[in-house]
Structure formats: C-alpha cells, structure tokens
Amino acid sequence: MTSICLVKGCSELQRAKGLCTNHYRLLLKIKRSYNIENEKKRYVTITENGITKNEHIHIVEKILGKPLPKNAEVHHVDGNRSNNNHPNLVVCPNRSYHMLIEKRTRAYNACGHPDWIKCQYCKTYDTVENLCTKPEYSYHKKCAREYRKKLRFKKAIMKERE
C-alpha cells in the first residue's frame, strides 16, 4: 500500500521522508540554503598582518617554511576541522588525492577494510571482486536487480492511479 504526501492538501504519492517528489525537493533546497551541520564544521580562522587564513593552512605553511603549492589541500586525519595540531594535518598534492584519503577513511571506519567499496543500493561495503564498478559508483548485481524490480512496481502503481 502506498501513502499520500504528509503535506496538508497534497494528494501526491510519498517518495522520501513521507513527502512527494516536489515537497522533498523543496525540503532539500531549504536545507542547502541553511545547513546547521555546516555551521558546526567550519574551519578555525586566524588573522595575521591583516591577512585572514584558515588556521590549518597557516600551520602547515609555517612548518613547510613556504606557501602551500598550487592545488594542494590539507587533510585532517581525525576528521575534526578544529583540531589543528600538526600531527593531525597531512598535505595532499591535489583534491583527487584528498578525496581518495577521505573515501578510504570512511570505508575503514565502517567495515575495517580501507580497500572495500560501498554498494550504492544496499549501502554496505564489500570487496571489489564482489561488486560491479563504474567510474561514478559501484553495486552488487543482486541489489541492482532488486532496485529495478521495485522501480517497475512503483511505476505500475503510478499508472494505476492515473
């Protein structure tokens, strides 16, 4: 049985979080414009000689004795943006390397294996051998089949309602 959107006066089918597609998109738009979580994750900044910089960049540049190279990024090992102790900071040569470290850290924290990849459908981590991998995503064949089956079922229900 399908449910109707929780917004008063709306008769569309629920898609996510009890809302229809339009109301869910509106909710996401509002969250993006003012995201409370991002307020908590801001970097610590300092001003020196009239120049404002993120503290972690300032610390790394002091240790290196020169400005960061172009495209270089600083990674916080423990994930805490306010922990700017120099052992917690790692200089990454570019964004893609930084994102690789982040991805491997998430995998290690979730399952204990930094080389495992997350299935986009069931959200569990597994070995590369057990997943079909594309440049953008990875998935189990069984999970993809179940997802397509559910999608066909939802489309059939939508046709019935029309």
C-alpha positions as CSV (number, residue, x, y, z in Angstrom):
1,M,0.0,0.0,0.0
2,T,1.3,3.4,-0.9
3,S,0.8,6.6,1.2
4,I,0.0,10.1,0.4
5,C,2.4,13.0,1.0
6,L,2.3,14.3,4.6
7,V,2.0,18.0,3.5
8,K,-1.6,19.2,4.1
9,G,-3.6,19.5,0.9
10,C,-1.2,17.5,-1.2
11,S,-2.5,14.3,-2.8
12,E,0.7,13.0,-4.5
13,L,2.4,9.7,-3.5
14,Q,5.1,9.7,-0.9
15,R,8.6,9.3,-2.3
16,A,11.0,10.1,0.5
17,K,10.7,11.1,4.2
18,G,6.9,10.9,3.9
19,L,6.9,13.6,1.2
20,C,6.1,13.7,-2.5
21,T,8.8,14.5,-5.1
22,N,8.1,18.2,-5.2
23,H,7.9,18.7,-1.4
24,Y,11.0,16.6,-0.9
25,R,13.0,18.7,-3.4
26,L,11.7,21.9,-1.6
27,L,12.9,20.5,1.7
28,L,16.4,19.7,0.2
29,K,16.6,23.2,-1.3
30,I,15.8,24.8,2.1
31,K,18.4,22.5,3.9
32,R,21.1,23.5,1.4
33,S,20.5,27.2,1.8
34,Y,20.9,27.0,5.6
35,N,22.6,23.8,6.7
36,I,23.1,23.7,10.5
37,E,25.6,20.9,10.2
38,N,27.9,23.1,8.1
39,E,27.8,25.7,10.8
40,K,29.4,23.2,13.2
41,K,32.0,22.1,10.7
42,R,33.6,25.5,9.9
43,Y,37.4,25.8,9.9
44,V,39.1,27.9,12.6
45,T,40.5,31.1,11.0
46,I,43.2,33.5,12.1
47,T,44.2,36.9,11.0
48,E,47.9,37.8,10.9
49,N,49.3,41.1,9.4
50,G,45.8,41.9,8.0
51,I,45.6,38.5,6.2
52,T,42.9,36.1,7.2
53,K,43.6,32.4,6.6
54,N,42.3,29.0,7.8
55,E,44.4,28.1,10.8
56,H,45.4,24.7,9.5
57,I,46.8,26.2,6.3
58,H,48.7,28.7,8.3
59,I,50.2,26.0,10.5
60,V,51.3,23.8,7.5
61,E,52.8,26.8,5.7
62,K,54.8,27.6,8.9
63,I,56.1,24.0,9.1
64,L,57.0,24.0,5.4
65,G,58.5,27.4,5.5
66,K,56.7,28.5,2.3
67,P,53.2,28.8,1.0
68,L,51.3,25.6,0.0
69,P,51.8,24.5,-3.6
70,K,49.1,25.3,-6.1
71,N,46.1,22.9,-5.8
72,A,47.5,21.3,-2.6
73,E,44.9,20.6,0.2
74,V,45.3,19.9,3.9
75,H,43.6,16.8,5.3
76,H,42.6,16.5,9.0
77,V,43.5,12.9,9.9
78,D,40.9,12.6,12.7
79,G,38.2,14.4,10.7
80,N,37.9,17.2,13.2
81,R,38.3,20.5,11.4
82,S,39.1,22.4,14.6
83,N,41.9,20.0,15.6
84,N,44.9,21.8,14.0
85,N,47.7,20.0,15.8
86,H,50.5,19.5,13.3
87,P,50.5,15.6,13.6
88,N,46.8,15.7,12.6
89,L,47.5,17.6,9.3
90,V,48.5,15.9,6.1
91,V,49.3,17.8,2.9
92,C,47.7,16.3,-0.2
93,P,49.0,17.3,-3.6
94,N,45.5,17.8,-5.1
95,R,41.8,17.4,-4.5
96,S,41.5,13.9,-6.0
97,Y,44.2,12.5,-3.7
98,H,42.4,14.2,-0.7
99,M,39.1,12.6,-1.7
100,L,40.8,9.2,-2.1
101,I,42.0,9.5,1.5
102,E,38.5,10.5,2.7
103,K,36.9,7.6,0.8
104,R,39.4,5.1,2.3
105,T,38.9,6.5,5.8
106,R,35.1,6.2,5.5
107,A,35.5,2.6,4.4
108,Y,37.9,1.7,7.2
109,N,35.7,3.3,9.8
110,A,32.6,1.5,8.5
111,C,34.0,-2.0,8.0
112,G,37.6,-2.1,8.9
113,H,38.9,-2.5,5.3
114,P,40.1,0.6,3.6
115,D,40.1,-1.1,0.2
116,W,36.4,-2.1,0.3
117,I,33.8,-0.1,-1.7
118,K,30.3,0.8,-0.8
119,C,27.3,-0.6,-2.8
120,Q,25.1,2.3,-4.0
121,Y,21.9,0.4,-3.4
122,C,22.3,-1.6,-0.1
123,K,25.0,0.9,1.3
124,T,27.2,-2.0,2.6
125,Y,30.9,-2.3,1.9
126,D,32.3,-5.2,0.0
127,T,35.4,-6.3,-1.9
128,V,36.0,-5.0,-5.5
129,E,35.7,-8.6,-6.8
130,N,32.0,-8.8,-5.5
131,L,30.9,-5.5,-7.0
132,C,30.3,-4.2,-10.5
133,T,32.3,-0.9,-10.6
134,K,31.7,2.1,-12.8
135,P,33.7,5.4,-12.6
136,E,30.9,7.0,-10.6
137,Y,29.5,4.2,-8.5
138,S,29.7,0.5,-7.5
139,Y,26.9,-2.0,-6.9
140,H,26.1,-5.7,-6.3
141,K,24.3,-7.2,-9.3
142,K,21.6,-8.6,-6.9
143,C,21.0,-5.2,-5.4
144,A,20.6,-3.6,-8.8
145,R,18.1,-6.2,-9.9
146,E,16.0,-5.7,-6.7
147,Y,16.2,-1.9,-7.2
148,R,14.9,-2.2,-10.8
149,K,12.2,-4.6,-9.8
150,K,10.9,-2.2,-7.1
151,L,11.1,0.7,-9.6
152,R,9.0,-1.2,-12.1
153,F,6.5,-1.9,-9.4
154,K,6.3,1.7,-8.3
155,K,5.8,2.8,-12.0
156,A,2.9,0.2,-12.3
157,I,1.3,1.7,-9.2
158,M,1.6,5.2,-10.6
159,K,-0.1,4.1,-13.8
160,E,-2.9,2.5,-11.9
161,R,-3.6,5.8,-10.0
162,E,-3.9,7.8,-13.3
